[in-house]
Each structure stands twice: as structure tokens, then as C-alpha cells.
Amino acid sequence: MKFNLHFPPGEVVLDEGQFKSPKRKSHYSNCSKAGLWEVANKFGYSSEQFGLQISLEKMRMDELEDAKETPEEMASTFTCAMFDTPQDVLKGARYMAAVEISCEPCVRKHVRSIFMDNAVVSTSPTPDGNTAIDSFHQFAGVKWLRDKPITRFDDAQWLLIQKAEEENLLQVTIRLPEVVLDKLISDSNDYYLSDGVSKSAQLWNEQRKMILHDAFYNFLLPSMEKEARSVLTSRAKSWLLSEYGKLLWDKVSVAPYQRKENDVSSDEETAPRVMACCFGPGKPATTFVMLDSSGEVLDVLHAGSLNLRSQNAIDQQRKKTDQQRVQKFMMDHQPHVVVLGAANMSCIRLKEDIYEIIFKMVEDNPRDVGHEMDNLNIVYGDESLPHLYENSRISVDQLPSQEGIIRRAVGLGRYLQNPLAMVATLCGPAREILSWKLSPLENFLTPDEKYGMVEQVMVDVTNQVGLDINLASSHEWLFAPLQFISGLGPRKAASLQRSLVRAGAIFTRKDLLTSHGLGKKVFINAVGFLRVRRSGLTSSSSQFIDLLDDTRIHPESYSLAQDLAKDIYREDGNDDANDDDDVLEMAIEHVREKPHLLRAVDVHEYAEQKNRLNKKETLNDIRLELMEGFQDRRRSYVEPSQDDEFYMISGETEETLSEGRIVQVRVRRVQPQRATCVIESSGLTGVLSKEDYTDDWRDSNELTDKLREGELLTCRVKSIQKNRYQVFLTCRESERSNRFQNHRTMDPYYHEERSTSHTEKEKARKEKELAKKHFKPRMIVHPRFQNITADEAIEVCHNSLPESIAIHLWSCMVVACVNIWRYKIILP
């Protein structure tokens, strides 16, 4: 059966009273109704035959036999009211043949393969784009692309091109190179044209050439360009989505902050006690929040005078009082680490103030300071996620009646203790996590696309880490990752959470199936990632807890794990190993305490002895879990580097602040040889020397004669000292040339073109815009009045009037203007 690809099906007979949509009409259907399909069939090969030959699926058919009559003679017998001349008949028949060729699957497949493998993309700026896109613009890297193959688009570059085209800043062309296109047309001619040499054959071949021209240039190539655009968009979005996922993975798959090696007072898996600090300008005040190892708030302290810089005696006394309060706060709670939100430049001095308090505390009260506070560290924390938490509904539910800055500080500290749980907290129904800015290009992704990737990443990380059921039952915020455990989801996780909170504690994984309502299928999928251990309310309980429940070993494989542990236990000189529960527990505890025994096991040999070669991989995983159950495979926490601190505190990025960038600065202090400024966007300190202020600085006076405090300047970034948070600036005209180039890696297909014609067009456009600015429109009601300039009026006269009359009118106009000027005539 051959499907109809070209025109709509016939009318469907409907029962009386039913509605039907208007009948679709197309030029193809009109030609078909006029009987031009008979003419189209006389051109030679059908579209199907042509497709089979050009795609080499079938060898060339028999030679075409050209009609003895000319095309026009043949077409004259098919004239009608709609196609009243032979030329119209041929044109309609050619259209039908071209449409059929362009719709033939074999032809489309052949052309598509050539187009997708060889098509190239070129871009050039529109007049608006040439003005708007400078070297630091988002579209700077795609402003001039010359013949870049679509196969070389392997990132999100096409999305930038597409957006620039939508904003009318770029002109984009996708085409086949001339060599490839010529070969495609030549091959098509070889398979579609006849080899006849008669006059009639040449005339029919001319018709066939026009059919192929229409089929390719009017249908196939535009269609392929549309497909190429769709493929490029899909490919770019897939790449961008993958990059978004990688950036989120880097944020989430970080292990909690680890305490120092000399702190052996508690379990190594216990999170550190964190003192979180958020800077406040006054209202709200700078706030300290103390979190215990489970992330619960122990105490809050507001110290609004800590960052006072005034030398006033009263202010100094207030500052000293706050320093003493912070010192007592730290001595009372003994934090393992201090995390300071990197909000702005004031945080640099605040960090110094806190260190000063710590040094004074150790110096004045060495006996009262615990060993956990030896070398107490202060680390900067990114406030972007805590800000989202502060403004979320979940933070109000978890911390009722607490003000915003306290909720922000809690989010800051908890992210240091458990990044996974803190991120999962913002993955609730409101999807606040989507507001976390991770990529400068993420606006090209829809919220659903982004959240789909968020779910993938969170599921991977959560199942890699596992979830401590008993600890989460005592601390609600630790339950946030439960929805990402395999087999659960938001609804089942919420139901399970309510059940576990009511129970308070769980002593065996099997209780999840028997006492907490998990279905058998869900239990099988989820249980391997749920940890049951002595934590939370069970930490002081004497009830038996199976050690295997704190491993990734699935209950289905417990018998394999017990047999392996028992065999190793027996080989280590313990002959009393049997199936008794106490002995099995001793065997498992024995091999976990002596991991070297497990390392020495040859899994392949052991599986072969036990006739369990089909379980070799499972046995190897069991061996690794018995050595160290739920080993954290996340990368270790690393303190922010100097560059990280600089960008966090300034709020800038490598894209927004770099050498050569134009910035707005406000003069803060002027000295004879230099001026100190503040960058408006970030608060960074800018330094402008006398020689960088003007080109003729040798002949100029001191800066104090030219600049005033509070003055706003437009400068270019000369260099950046990140360790001192300083930016060196220049205002010299000579420095505004192309000396500072954008340091981004340019596309190898980037070729800037500055043709004379383009420059002349740009110049003419600017002159026209300038003329319009000086042109004053007048409201005069007259049928012949035109609101145009003098030059346009002269051109109209020359174009619409005889030369003699135009010269006469021009002379009259000149005389009138002279009289007006001479006699100061005031026109009404």
C-alpha cells in the first residue's frame, strides 16, 4: 500500500447534523483536479523510480523515450479555465512533479544524509547587531562565523545563535557548500534527464531541469534547513542539560566537612558542630547561629556592633561588648568550624574580627578552650543556596517564628554538614531548587527540563550515599532525600516518613515491610539504600541490630554474606562457627573488624568452590561492603580557593569581570597621584593612577584638581589583584582601543568581515538616523502635503516633474528663502 503524502484525502461523508471542518485546498490538489497529473506523468521517471535510482537502491531503469511532440504541443490539449495556456499547464504539472519528488521518502533520505553531513552555518551581524555586540557581549563568539559544519556544533553555541537571530542581531544561513550542491544536482540530472539529443528531447530535458530546480530549491533544501535547525537545537539542549547536571552533581556530591584528625571524641560519621555567621548591615544585625552535629539550632546571637569601624568611644565600647559576647558564645558551645557567608566586601573584615576573637580567647583562657577548638578554622560559604532556603516555605515550616537571617544562617551551616540533605530540602512541591543559578545558559532550558535533570542527579547521589532511617526520624530535615530513594518518590516517601516518625525508631529492615506499609515491590527496590544503625533514638538501645542492615547488601543476599563471613571466620581459627544467630553475628563482626581477611579472598576461586559462579559479581560487592559498609564515595570537602572566595564575595564571575571590561565606578578618595574608587556593581576597590586617567598625564596637574569625591566615572579594567580584592582601572582614550581582547577561546571558524559595502551601508544608515533626529515634523492638513526633508523634496521634484518645471520651482524656493532672510519675514 502506498500512502498519499501530497494532498488531503477525499471528503468524508458525515451524518446529517454533524459538523465538519472546512475542506483544505492546496495548489497541488487544484492541479490534480484539473487533470495535470497526466501531464506530470509524461515527464519521465516517477518520483518513486527517481528515488530508488538516486539512492542507489535500484540500478538505472530503461532509457527514457521522449515524446515526439514538444511539451507545449502536448500541454495545449490540457488547457482549461484554471490553466488557460500551455505555459500554465506545464507550470502546474512541473509543480506537481516537484512536490512528488520532494515528498518521496527515498529522495528525502538521500538528500537528508548529504545535507546533515555537509551543511555549513554562517553568521553575520545585522546593523543593530554590529552596534550592540561588542567583544564582551554574550553573542561575541558567534558574531562572525564562516562555513562552520553543523557536525562541529557539539555544545550550546547554536542556542546563542538562535537567540541572537530571534533578537534580530544576527543573520544566519544554513546551506550546502557549492561543490556538494553542484554534485547533488548533477547526480540528480544524470538519473532524471534522458540521453536523447533530438530537439524534442532537449525541450523535455529543460522541463525536467526546472522540475529538479523547484524540487530542490523550493522544497527539499528549505525543508532540510528546517530539520537541521531542529537537530541543532535538540543537540545543543541535550549538551546544555548534561552540563547543567554535571554542575549540580559537583554541588551535591560533596562529602560533609570533616573534622580535624586530632578530634577523636566521637564517631567519625557524626557531623561537626558548626557556628554559622551571616553578615548584617544593622537591620538585620550580624547573626551567629550554633548548630549541633545533627543540624539543630542550639543558640542564636546577634552582634550588630561587631563590624563597627567608627573610632567614637561609645562605638568602640559597643564593639568590645559584642566581641566579649561572641567569645562567650564560642566558649559555651565549642564549635568544630565556623562558616561565614560570603555576602559582600564587609565579610573580609568580619572574618578578621572573628579570628581576632578566637586568638584572644585562646590567649586569655587556654584552659577553658576545648581541644576541638585547637586551630579552629573559618571557611567562607556560598550564600546562594541559603538565600533560597531563607525565602522558601519549607524553612518557615522547619524553623517557625525565626527571622530570615537566622534561617539563612541555618541553611549555611547545614549545607556544610550535609550538602545532599540541604539541596533535597529545596526539591519540594515549590521546586525552589530551580532558582539556584548554576549555568549562565540555563535560561535556554525549561523548568521541566531542568527539574528532570535535578531528579536524575539527586536519585544517583542519594542512592550512592544511602539514608540513615533512625537519624532522620529524630531530625526532620534529614528526611529530605527520602523522596529520591529508588522505588519511592514524593508520595510514598511522605507516607513512609510519617510512619517512621510515629514509630520513633526501627531495629531491622524487615520492619519496613511488615510495620510501615511498604509494598513488596517497593521494599525490594528501596531497602538496599536505607540504613538501619544505632543512631537517633536507637543510639543508647541494647536491642539487637543486624550489622548487615548497615550495608548496601540487599536482604535477598544476606545468606551469601553470612556464608562468606562464616567461612572466613572458620578459616581464621574459629571452629565453633555454625548457623546460630549469635555466632553469625560474631562472624560478621569479626570480618568487619579485620578487613585484611576479606581483601585476601579470591572471589572467583571462592565462587567456584561453592558452585556459585553465577553470583561472582554479587559476592565481590558483598566482600567490599563487609570491608566498609556504606563507604562514602563522594569527593571530600575542599575549602574555597582564592579565586572562589574572590568571586563569592564580589558577586562577579569570570564573564562579568575581566581585563578589558567597561565598569562604572564612584570616586571615594582622591590623592595627588591616585584615586580610590568603588565599583558600583560589586563594591570592589578600584585604583586609578594619574597616568591612567588621561593620555596627556605628563602635562596635566594633580588628580585632586580634576576629580572630586562622589564623582561617577566610566573606566576599563586594566588588571585584577584577587588576593587583595583590588581592580586597577584606566580612563585613557588610547586604552579604549583593541588592546584589551576578550580572553575567551574563539571558534576556529570565526572570521570577522568588514567589507566596504557593509561599511558604506552602516555609514548611510547612521547619516539617515542623524537626519531624522534634526528633522522637525509639522502637522499640516493638505491632500498634497508630505512631511519630508528638503533633500527628499528635491528628489521628489526631479522624479515627478519635468526638468524645466523642477528648475523653476527650485529657483522660486531659493528666492523665497533669501527674501525671508533679508526682510526677516515671520511666517504664520
C-alpha positions in Angstrom: 0.0 0.0 0.0 1.4 3.4 -1.0 0.5 6.3 1.3 -0.8 9.6 0.0 1.8 12.2 1.1 0.9 15.1 -1.1 -2.7 16.2 -0.8 -5.6 15.7 1.6 -7.8 12.7 1.4 -11.3 12.8 -0.1 -14.3 14.2 1.6 -15.7 12.0 4.4 -19.4 11.5 4.3 -20.9 12.7 7.6 -24.3 12.1 9.1 -26.8 14.9 9.0 -26.3 17.3 11.8 -22.6 16.7 12.3 -20.1 19.4 11.9 -17.1 19.2 9.7 -14.1 21.4 9.2 -13.6 23.4 6.0 -12.1 21.4 3.2 -8.4 22.1 2.8 -7.3 23.3 -0.6 -3.8 23.4 -2.0 -2.3 24.3 -5.3 -1.4 20.6 -5.7 -5.0 19.5 -5.3 -6.1 22.2 -7.7 -3.6 20.9 -10.3 -4.7 17.3 -9.7 -8.4 18.1 -10.2 -7.6 19.9 -13.4 -6.1 16.6 -14.7 -2.5 17.8 -14.8 -1.3 14.6 -13.2 -1.5 13.1 -16.7 1.0 15.8 -17.9 3.2 15.2 -14.8 3.4 11.5 -15.7 4.7 12.3 -19.2 7.9 14.0 -17.9 9.6 10.6 -17.4 10.5 8.7 -14.3 8.1 8.8 -11.4 9.2 10.2 -8.1 9.5 6.6 -6.7 11.6 5.4 -9.6 13.8 8.5 -9.3 14.2 8.0 -5.6 15.3 4.4 -6.0 17.9 5.3 -8.6 19.4 8.3 -6.8 19.7 6.4 -3.6 21.3 3.5 -5.4 18.7 1.1 -4.1 18.0 0.1 -7.7 20.0 0.2 -10.9 19.1 2.7 -13.6 15.9 1.8 -15.4 15.4 1.6 -19.2 16.2 4.7 -21.1 13.6 7.3 -21.3 11.6 7.6 -24.5 10.9 11.2 -25.2 7.6 12.1 -26.8 7.9 13.2 -30.4 5.7 16.3 -29.7 7.1 19.2 -27.8 6.0 19.9 -24.2 3.9 22.9 -25.3 2.1 20.9 -28.0 1.3 18.2 -25.5 0.2 20.7 -22.9 -2.1 22.5 -25.3 -4.6 19.6 -25.1 -4.9 20.0 -21.4 -5.8 23.7 -21.2 -8.9 24.6 -19.1 -10.5 27.6 -17.3 -8.0 27.5 -14.5 -4.9 26.8 -16.7 -5.8 28.5 -19.9 -2.4 28.5 -21.7 0.1 25.7 -22.4 2.7 27.5 -20.2 0.3 27.5 -17.2 -0.4 23.8 -17.8 3.3 23.0 -17.9 4.0 25.1 -14.8 1.2 23.3 -12.9 2.5 19.9 -14.0 6.1 20.8 -13.1 4.8 21.9 -9.6 3.1 18.5 -9.1 6.2 16.6 -10.2 8.4 18.7 -7.9 6.1 18.2 -4.9 6.1 14.4 -5.5 9.9 14.3 -5.8 10.3 16.4 -2.6 7.9 14.1 -0.7 9.4 10.8 -1.9 10.9 9.0 1.2 13.9 7.7 -0.7 14.7 11.1 -2.1 14.4 12.8 1.3 16.5 10.2 3.0 19.3 10.6 0.4 19.2 14.4 0.5 19.0 14.4 4.3 22.1 12.3 4.6 24.1 14.6 2.3 22.7 17.7 3.9 23.3 16.6 7.5 26.9 15.5 6.7 27.9 18.5 4.7 25.8 21.6 5.5 27.6 24.6 7.0 26.4 27.6 9.1 27.4 31.2 8.6 26.5 34.2 10.7 26.9 37.9 10.2 25.6 40.8 12.3 22.7 42.9 11.3 23.2 46.7 11.6 21.7 46.6 15.1 23.9 43.6 16.0 27.0 45.2 14.7 26.4 48.1 17.1 25.2 46.1 20.1 27.6 43.1 20.0 31.0 44.1 21.4 33.9 41.9 22.3 32.3 41.1 25.7 28.8 40.6 24.6 27.1 37.2 25.1 27.0 36.8 21.3 30.5 37.9 20.6 31.8 34.4 19.9 29.1 33.8 17.2 29.1 37.3 15.6 31.1 36.2 12.5 31.1 32.5 11.7 32.1 31.3 8.2 31.0 27.9 6.9 31.1 26.0 10.2 29.9 22.4 9.5 26.8 21.5 11.5 28.6 18.3 12.6 31.0 20.6 14.5 28.3 22.0 16.8 29.0 20.0 19.9 28.0 22.4 22.7 25.3 25.1 23.3 26.7 27.5 20.7 23.7 27.1 18.4 21.3 28.2 21.2 23.2 31.5 21.3 23.0 31.9 17.5 19.3 31.1 17.6 18.6 33.6 20.3 20.6 36.3 18.5 18.7 35.6 15.3 15.4 36.0 17.2 16.5 39.3 18.6 17.4 40.5 15.1 21.1 40.8 15.9 22.4 38.1 13.6 21.7 36.9 10.1 22.1 33.1 9.9 22.4 30.9 6.8 22.5 27.1 6.6 23.4 25.8 3.2 25.3 23.1 1.4 28.7 24.1 0.1 28.7 24.9 -3.7 30.8 21.8 -4.6 28.4 19.4 -2.7 25.3 21.1 -4.0 26.6 21.1 -7.6 27.4 17.4 -7.3 23.9 16.6 -5.9 22.2 18.5 -8.7 24.5 16.9 -11.3 23.8 13.4 -10.0 20.1 14.1 -10.0 20.2 15.3 -13.6 22.0 12.1 -14.5 19.2 10.0 -13.1 16.3 12.1 -14.1 17.2 13.5 -17.6 17.1 11.5 -20.8 20.1 10.9 -23.0 18.3 11.9 -26.2 19.8 14.5 -28.5 16.8 15.5 -30.6 15.2 18.9 -30.4 12.2 17.4 -28.7 14.4 15.6 -26.1 16.2 18.8 -25.3 12.9 20.6 -24.7 11.7 17.8 -22.4 15.0 17.9 -20.5 14.6 21.6 -20.0 11.3 20.9 -18.3 12.9 18.2 -16.2 15.7 20.5 -15.1 13.1 23.1 -14.0 11.3 20.3 -12.0 14.5 19.3 -10.2 15.3 23.0 -9.6 11.9 23.5 -8.0 12.1 20.3 -6.0 15.5 21.1 -4.5 15.5 24.8 -4.1 11.8 25.4 -3.2 11.0 22.2 -1.2 13.9 19.9 -0.3 16.6 22.3 0.7 14.4 24.6 2.8 12.9 21.5 4.4 16.4 20.2 5.2 17.4 23.5 6.6 14.4 23.4 8.9 15.3 19.9 10.0 18.9 20.9 10.6 17.8 23.7 12.8 15.7 21.3 14.8 18.6 18.8 15.1 21.0 21.5 16.2 18.6 22.8 18.8 18.0 19.3 20.2 21.7 18.5 20.2 22.6 21.8 21.9 19.8 21.4 24.5 21.0 17.8 25.3 24.6 19.1 25.8 23.4 22.0 28.0 21.2 19.7 30.0 24.1 17.4 30.6 26.3 20.3 31.6 23.6 21.5 34.0 23.5 18.0 35.5 27.3 18.0 35.9 27.3 21.4 37.7 24.6 20.2 40.0 26.5 17.0 40.6 29.6 18.9 41.6 27.5 20.9 44.2 25.6 17.9 45.6 28.2 15.1 45.5 30.4 16.7 48.1 31.1 15.0 51.4 30.3 16.9 54.6 33.0 19.0 56.2 35.4 16.6 58.0 36.7 17.5 61.5 40.4 17.5 62.1 42.3 14.2 62.6 43.1 15.1 66.3 39.4 15.1 67.2 38.6 11.5 68.1 35.9 12.3 70.7 33.1 10.8 68.7 32.0 8.7 65.8 33.8 9.7 62.6 30.4 9.7 60.7 29.0 12.3 63.1 28.8 15.7 61.5 30.8 18.6 63.1 29.2 21.2 65.3 29.0 24.3 63.2 28.8 28.0 64.1 27.3 29.8 61.1 27.6 33.5 60.6 25.7 35.8 58.3 26.7 39.5 57.9 24.1 42.0 58.6 24.3 45.8 57.9 22.4 46.7 61.0 18.8 45.7 60.4 19.2 42.8 60.5 22.3 42.7 62.5 25.2 40.3 62.0 24.0 36.9 63.3 25.7 33.8 64.7 23.8 30.5 64.9 25.1 27.5 66.6 24.1 24.1 65.2 24.7 20.7 66.9 26.0 17.7 65.0 22.5 16.9 63.8 21.9 20.4 62.3 19.5 21.5 65.1 19.7 25.1 66.4 21.3 25.3 69.8 21.6 29.0 70.2 21.5 32.4 68.4 23.5 35.5 68.9 23.0 38.9 67.3 26.2 41.1 67.2 25.3 44.2 65.3 28.2 46.3 66.6 30.9 43.7 65.8 31.6 45.3 62.4 31.6 49.0 63.5 34.6 50.9 62.1 34.0 54.2 63.9 36.6 55.5 66.3 34.0 57.0 68.6 34.4 55.9 72.2 30.8 54.8 72.5 31.0 52.8 69.3 34.3 51.2 70.4 32.8 50.2 73.7 29.8 48.6 71.9 32.1 46.7 69.6 34.2 45.5 72.6 31.0 44.3 74.3 29.9 42.3 71.2 33.4 40.8 70.9 33.1 39.5 74.5 29.6 38.1 73.8 30.8 36.3 70.7 33.8 34.9 72.7 31.5 33.6 75.4 29.2 32.2 72.8 32.0 30.2 71.3 33.4 29.0 74.6 29.9 27.8 75.7 29.3 25.8 72.5 32.8 24.7 71.4 32.2 24.7 67.6 34.4 22.5 65.3 34.3 25.0 62.5 33.0 28.5 61.7 31.3 29.1 58.3 30.9 32.7 57.2 28.5 33.6 54.4 30.5 35.4 51.7 27.9 38.1 51.0 30.0 41.2 50.3 33.2 43.0 50.9 32.4 43.7 54.5 32.8 39.9 55.2 36.5 40.2 54.7 36.8 42.5 57.8 34.3 40.4 59.6 36.4 37.3 59.1 39.4 39.2 60.6 37.3 40.3 63.5 36.2 36.7 64.3 39.8 35.4 64.1 40.8 38.2 66.4 38.2 37.0 68.9 39.5 33.4 68.6 43.1 34.4 69.2 42.2 36.4 72.2 40.1 33.6 73.6 42.9 31.1 73.3 45.4 33.6 74.7 43.3 34.7 77.7 41.6 31.3 78.6 43.8 28.5 77.4 42.5 26.0 79.9 38.8 26.7 79.2 39.2 26.1 75.4 38.5 22.5 74.4 40.8 20.5 72.2 38.1 20.6 69.5 38.8 24.3 69.1 42.5 23.9 68.5 43.3 25.6 65.3 39.6 26.5 64.8 39.0 27.2 61.2 36.8 29.8 59.5 35.7 29.0 56.0 33.7 31.1 53.5 30.3 29.7 52.4 28.3 30.5 49.3 25.1 32.2 50.3 23.2 31.5 47.1 21.5 28.3 48.4 20.9 29.6 51.9 19.2 32.6 50.4 16.8 30.3 48.6 16.2 28.4 51.8 15.6 31.6 53.7 12.8 32.6 51.3 11.3 29.2 51.0 8.1 27.9 52.7 9.9 24.8 53.9 12.3 26.9 56.0 9.3 28.6 57.7 7.8 25.2 58.5 11.1 23.8 59.9 12.1 27.0 61.8 8.8 28.7 62.8 9.0 32.2 64.3 12.6 32.6 63.3 13.6 35.7 61.3 15.1 35.4 57.8 18.7 35.9 58.6 18.6 33.1 61.2 17.0 30.7 58.6 19.8 31.8 56.1 22.5 31.0 58.7 20.9 27.6 59.4 20.9 26.8 55.7 24.6 27.9 55.5 25.6 25.6 58.4 23.5 22.6 57.3 24.9 22.8 53.8 28.4 22.3 55.3 27.2 19.4 57.4 25.1 17.6 54.8 25.0 19.1 51.3 22.8 16.4 49.9 20.0 16.9 52.5 20.2 20.6 52.2 19.8 20.6 48.4 17.0 17.9 48.7 15.1 20.2 51.1 14.6 22.7 48.3 13.3 19.9 45.9 9.8 20.0 47.3 6.5 20.9 45.5 7.6 24.5 45.0 10.8 23.4 43.3 12.8 26.3 44.8 16.0 24.5 43.6 15.3 25.7 40.0 16.1 29.2 41.2 19.7 28.1 42.1 21.8 29.7 39.4 24.3 27.1 38.1 24.9 27.9 34.5 24.9 31.2 32.6 23.0 29.5 29.8 20.4 27.6 31.8 17.7 30.1 30.8 17.6 28.1 27.5 16.1 25.2 29.4 12.5 24.9 30.5 11.7 24.4 34.2 10.5 20.9 33.5 13.7 20.0 31.6 15.9 21.3 34.5 13.9 19.5 37.2 14.1 16.3 35.2 17.8 16.5 35.4 17.7 17.5 39.0 15.8 14.4 39.8 18.3 12.2 37.9 21.2 13.7 39.8 19.5 13.6 43.2 18.5 9.9 42.7 22.0 8.9 41.7 23.7 10.7 44.7 21.0 9.7 47.2 21.3 6.0 46.4 25.0 6.2 46.3 25.1 7.7 49.9 22.0 6.0 51.4 19.8 7.3 54.1 20.1 6.8 57.9 16.5 6.0 58.8 16.9 6.3 62.6 18.8 9.6 62.5 16.3 11.1 60.1 13.4 10.0 62.4 14.8 12.3 65.1 15.7 15.2 62.7 13.0 16.1 60.1 15.3 18.0 57.7 17.4 14.8 57.2 14.4 13.1 55.6 14.5 15.4 52.6 16.5 12.9 50.4 14.0 10.1 51.1 11.9 11.0 48.0 14.9 10.2 45.8 15.4 6.7 47.1 14.8 4.2 44.3 11.2 2.8 44.3 9.7 5.6 46.4 9.0 9.1 45.1 7.4 12.1 46.9 4.1 10.5 47.8 5.4 7.1 49.1 8.3 8.9 50.8 5.9 11.3 52.7 3.8 8.3 53.8 6.9 6.4 55.0 8.2 9.4 56.8 5.0 9.9 58.8 5.1 6.2 59.8 8.7 6.3 60.8 8.3 9.5 62.9 5.3 7.9 64.7 7.4 4.8 65.5 10.4 6.8 66.5 13.0 4.1 65.8 13.5 0.9 63.7 15.7 -2.0 64.5 15.5 -4.1 61.4 15.0 -3.5 57.7 12.2 -6.1 57.6 10.0 -3.8 59.7 9.8 -1.5 56.7 7.8 -4.3 55.0 5.8 -5.5 58.0 5.2 -2.4 60.1 5.5 0.6 57.8 3.3 -0.3 54.9 5.9 -0.7 52.1 4.7 -3.0 49.4 6.8 -5.9 48.5 7.9 -4.5 45.1 8.7 -1.1 46.7 10.6 -2.8 49.5 12.7 -4.8 47.1 13.6 -1.7 45.2 14.3 0.6 48.1 15.6 -1.4 51.0 19.2 -1.7 49.8 19.6 2.1 50.2 18.0 2.5 53.6 20.5 2.2 56.5 19.4 0.8 59.9 22.1 1.5 62.5 22.5 2.7 66.1 21.7 6.4 65.7 19.0 8.7 66.8 16.8 7.1 69.4 18.5 3.7 69.0 22.0 5.0 69.9 21.6 4.0 73.5 19.3 1.0 73.0 20.6 -2.5 73.8 18.3 -4.2 71.3 19.9 -6.3 68.6 20.5 -4.7 65.2 21.8 -6.8 62.4 25.2 -5.4 61.1 24.2 -6.3 57.6 21.3 -3.7 57.8 24.0 -1.0 57.8 25.4 -2.2 54.4 24.4 -1.9 50.8 23.9 -5.7 50.8 20.3 -6.5 49.8 18.3 -8.8 52.2 18.0 -11.2 49.3 21.8 -11.7 49.5 22.1 -11.9 53.3 22.6 -15.7 53.2 25.5 -15.3 50.8 27.1 -12.6 53.1 26.6 -14.8 56.2 28.2 -17.9 54.5 31.2 -15.8 53.3 31.7 -14.3 56.8 31.2 -17.8 58.4 33.8 -19.4 56.1 36.4 -16.7 56.7 35.7 -16.8 60.5 36.3 -20.6 60.5 39.5 -20.3 58.4 40.8 -17.7 60.9 40.9 -20.4 63.6 37.3 -20.3 65.0 36.0 -23.9 64.7 32.7 -23.2 66.6 31.1 -21.4 63.6 27.6 -22.7 62.9 24.2 -21.4 62.0 23.5 -19.9 65.4 22.4 -16.3 65.3 25.0 -15.2 67.9 27.8 -17.0 66.1 26.8 -15.5 62.7 26.8 -12.1 64.3 30.2 -12.8 65.8 31.5 -13.9 62.3 30.2 -10.8 60.6 31.6 -8.5 63.3 34.9 -10.5 63.1 35.4 -9.9 59.3 34.4 -6.3 59.6 37.0 -5.7 62.3 39.6 -7.5 60.2 39.1 -6.2 56.6 42.5 -7.7 55.6 40.9 -11.2 55.8 38.3 -10.0 53.2 41.0 -8.5 51.0 42.8 -11.8 50.8 39.7 -13.7 49.5 39.9 -14.7 45.8 36.2 -14.2 44.9 36.5 -16.3 41.7 38.0 -19.2 43.4 35.6 -19.0 46.3 32.6 -18.8 44.0 33.9 -21.8 42.1 34.3 -23.9 45.3 30.7 -23.0 46.3 29.3 -23.7 42.8 28.1 -20.1 42.7 29.9 -18.7 39.7 26.7 -17.0 38.7 26.9 -15.0 41.9 30.5 -13.9 41.5 29.8 -10.2 41.0 27.4 -10.2 43.9 29.9 -11.9 46.1 32.5 -9.3 45.2 30.1 -6.5 46.1 29.3 -8.2 49.4 33.1 -8.5 50.2 33.5 -4.8 49.6 30.5 -3.9 51.7 31.7 -6.1 54.6 35.0 -4.4 54.5 33.4 -1.0 54.8 29.6 -0.7 54.7 28.1 2.4 53.0 31.5 3.8 52.3 31.1 7.4 51.3 32.3 7.7 47.7 31.7 11.4 47.4 34.6 13.7 46.9 36.0 15.3 50.0 35.1 18.8 51.0 37.8 21.3 49.9 37.9 24.8 51.3 37.3 27.5 48.7 40.3 28.7 46.7 41.4 32.3 46.5 39.6 32.7 43.2 36.4 31.0 44.6 36.5 33.4 47.6 37.0 36.4 45.3 34.0 35.6 43.1 31.8 34.7 46.0 32.5 37.9 47.9 32.4 40.2 44.9 29.3 38.5 43.3 31.1 38.7 40.0 32.1 35.9 37.6 34.8 35.4 35.1 32.4 36.6 32.4 31.3 39.8 34.2 34.6 41.0 35.5 37.8 40.5 33.5 40.6 42.6 31.9 39.2 45.0 29.4 35.7 45.1 30.8 34.0 48.5 31.0 32.8 49.3 34.5 31.1 52.1 36.3 33.0 53.4 39.4 32.4 56.1 42.0 35.3 58.1 43.3 35.7 57.6 47.1 39.0 59.3 47.8 41.3 61.5 45.7 45.1 61.9 46.2 47.5 63.8 44.0 48.8 60.7 42.2 46.0 58.3 42.5 42.3 57.9 43.2 40.5 55.2 45.2 37.1 54.2 43.7 34.4 51.7 44.3 33.0 49.5 41.5 29.2 50.1 41.5 28.2 46.5 40.7 30.2 44.7 43.4 31.8 47.1 45.9 35.3 46.1 44.9 38.0 48.7 45.4 39.3 50.3 42.2 42.6 52.1 41.9 43.0 54.8 39.2 46.5 56.3 38.9 47.3 59.7 37.4 49.0 58.2 34.3 45.9 56.1 33.7 43.5 58.9 34.0 44.4 60.7 30.7 46.7 60.4 27.8 48.4 63.8 28.4 49.1 63.0 32.1 52.6 64.4 31.8 51.3 67.8 31.1 48.4 67.6 33.5 48.0 68.8 37.0 47.4 66.5 40.0 44.3 64.4 40.2 43.0 66.5 43.1 42.5 69.3 40.5 40.4 67.1 38.2 38.4 64.6 40.3 36.0 65.1 43.2 34.8 62.6 45.7 31.4 61.1 44.7 32.1 61.6 41.0 30.9 58.7 38.7 33.4 57.5 36.1 33.4 55.0 33.2 36.6 53.1 33.3 38.1 50.0 31.7 39.6 47.2 33.9 43.4 47.1 33.5 44.2 44.3 35.8 42.8 42.4 38.9 44.5 41.5 42.1 42.2 38.8 43.5 44.2 38.3 46.7 43.8 42.0 47.7 40.3 42.4 46.2 41.6 45.3 44.1 40.9 46.3 40.5 43.3 48.6 38.6 41.5 51.0 36.2 42.2 53.2 33.3 40.3 56.1 31.6 42.8 56.8 28.9 41.4 57.1 25.4 44.2 55.2 23.9 43.4 52.3 26.2 39.9 52.1 24.8 41.2 50.7 21.5 41.6 46.9 20.9 44.5 46.4 23.3 42.3 44.5 25.7 40.9 41.5 24.0 38.4 39.1 25.2 40.3 36.1 26.6 37.6 33.5 25.7 38.7 30.9 23.2 37.5 31.9 19.8 35.8 29.4 17.5 38.2 28.2 14.7 35.5 29.2 12.2 35.3 32.7 13.5 36.3 35.2 10.7 35.4 38.8 11.0 34.4 40.5 7.8 34.5 44.3 7.2 33.6 44.8 3.6 33.4 48.2 2.0 29.8 47.8 1.1 28.9 46.9 4.6 30.8 49.9 6.0 29.1 52.2 3.5 25.7 50.9 4.3 26.4 51.4 8.0 27.5 55.0 7.4 24.4 55.7 5.3 22.2 54.3 8.0 23.8 56.5 10.7 23.5 59.6 8.5 19.9 58.8 7.9 19.2 58.4 11.6 21.1 61.7 12.3 18.9 63.5 9.7 15.8 62.2 11.3 16.9 63.5 14.7 17.3 67.0 13.3 14.1 66.8 11.2 11.1 68.6 12.8 7.8 67.1 11.8 4.9 69.5 11.1 1.2 68.8 11.3 -0.3 70.4 8.2 -3.6 69.1 6.8 -3.5 69.3 3.0 -4.0 66.5 0.4 -0.7 67.2 -1.3 1.4 67.8 1.9 4.3 65.4 2.6 6.2 65.6 5.8 9.7 65.1 4.3 13.1 66.7 4.4 14.5 69.2 1.9 16.7 66.6 0.2 13.7 64.3 -0.2 11.6 67.1 -1.6 14.2 67.8 -4.2 14.4 64.2 -5.2 10.6 64.0 -5.5 10.6 67.1 -7.7 13.2 65.6 -10.0 11.5 62.3 -10.2 7.9 63.5 -10.7 8.2 66.8 -12.6 9.7 67.8 -16.0 13.2 69.1 -15.6 12.3 72.7 -16.7 9.5 72.9 -14.1 11.6 71.4 -11.4 14.4 74.0 -12.0 11.8 76.8 -12.0 10.3 75.7 -8.7 13.8 75.3 -7.2 14.7 78.9 -8.2 11.4 80.2 -6.7 12.2 78.4 -3.5 15.7 79.9 -3.3 14.4 83.4 -3.9 11.8 82.9 -1.2 14.4 81.8 1.3 16.6 84.8 0.5 13.7 87.2 1.0 12.8 85.6 4.3 16.3 86.0 5.5 16.8 89.6 4.1 13.5 91.1 5.4 13.1 88.9 8.5 9.7 87.8 7.3 7.9 85.9 10.1 5.8 83.1 8.6 2.4 82.4 10.2 
